[in-house]
């Protein structure tokens, strides 16, 4: 399927809410234009932007790490979405993402308070 036809088919099936398409993972397969790392970073961004729970943020950040993203790239995703998603969403997401990156924010903040 050509690149143009593929994107058209994807949009058409999303527009009609093709349940079979959704159940098959929205057609994400080896032919998608985005690599696994980019897809995983986008999932972190969307999870933060929509206010997902800490568990969901941890899951998406762990998937990004497994796909080859660095901890810096994952943190930069939060900075990148702040102007659109809002600083409140990003601040709320930071602890969940930090937990996935094995960074204890609470301990770090306490340490700063002691200084």
Buried (B, 14 or more C-beta within 10 A) or exposed (E): EEEEEBEEBBEEBEEEEBEEBEEEEEBEEEEBEEEBBBBBBBBBBBBBBEBBEBEBBBBBBBBBBEBEBEBEBBBEBBEBBBEEBEEEBBEBBBBBBBBBBEBEBEEEEEEEEEE
